[in-house]
Amino acid sequence: MSARWPLLPPRAHSIRHRLILALDVETIAEAEELVELLHDAVGAFKIGKQLFLHAGPEVVRMVHRHGAEVFLDLKFHDIPHTVARAGVEAARLGVRFFDVHASGSFEMMARTNAEVLRACRREGLRRPKILAVTVLTSLGTGDLRRVGVADGVESQVARLARLAHRAGMAGVVASPLEIGRIRRECGRGFLIVTPGVRPARGAHDDQKRVLTASEAMRAGADYLVIGRPIREAPDPRAMVQQIVADMAHGFLAARTRPAAR
């Protein structure tokens, strides 16, 4: 084991399941190359719109053939009936996570949750964890104001997280900067899946609200979604090892710091 995972701190091996690699590539062949290389090094693979539109459900099946989990990141946002039926199809694909936009309404989220649960019980399917997207990490307060949202980013994220929690969502997708507020308002059992994570000296690309992997875990994230820093690294596996080690340090620091009085 130590030969495969050198220099990792204690408990790092159990932390790797909290790392989700974004397969934001153009072809299923590129995706499979990454899955073959890293299926035993990360917890799941995120499949987004570009790859899913290129390859369809077969890309989900490909990841499953390698024994890995899928986060289907299609960010459903439509009338409640349409999103609920899409959610049932995601469950039938066997994905571990899928997401909807929290701004699609309480009814949309609650109905999706109810219909997915019903279908899973009726058909003997594993129930996926449904996540609600709050505010995209590429957006700032100015972007929200241009589309009519007067509140700042953190307030809007908290409002949508509370709505998602009441609707029965398993958790939210939110930037690392809002983790503390979500934790205070929605509790520890509510999952926080965090994109917008970059190495300390890495480029931010199109992300505006970012932290390092260690900082995000210390803040209380449950899962981190990371793409380009791993995919574009000269040695993706070595980069994963570095990120997992950073995650482990942050995770342990969060659990050993003194409780606030």
GIDATA-V997700 format. One record per helix or strand of 2 or more residues. SS is the DSSP state (H for helix, E for strand). FROM is the first residue (numbers start at 1). LEN is the number of residues. If there is no record, write none. Layout:
((SS & FROM & LEN) (SS & FROM & LEN))
This chain:
((H & 12 & 7) (E & 19 & 4) (H & 28 & 11) (E & 44 & 4) (H & 49 & 7) (H & 57 & 9) (E & 69 & 8) (H & 80 & 14) (E & 97 & 5) (H & 102 & 3) (H & 106 & 18) (E & 129 & 5) (H & 141 & 6) (H & 153 & 14) (E & 171 & 3) (H & 176 & 11) (E & 191 & 4) (H & 213 & 7) (E & 223 & 4) (H & 228 & 4) (H & 236 & 21))
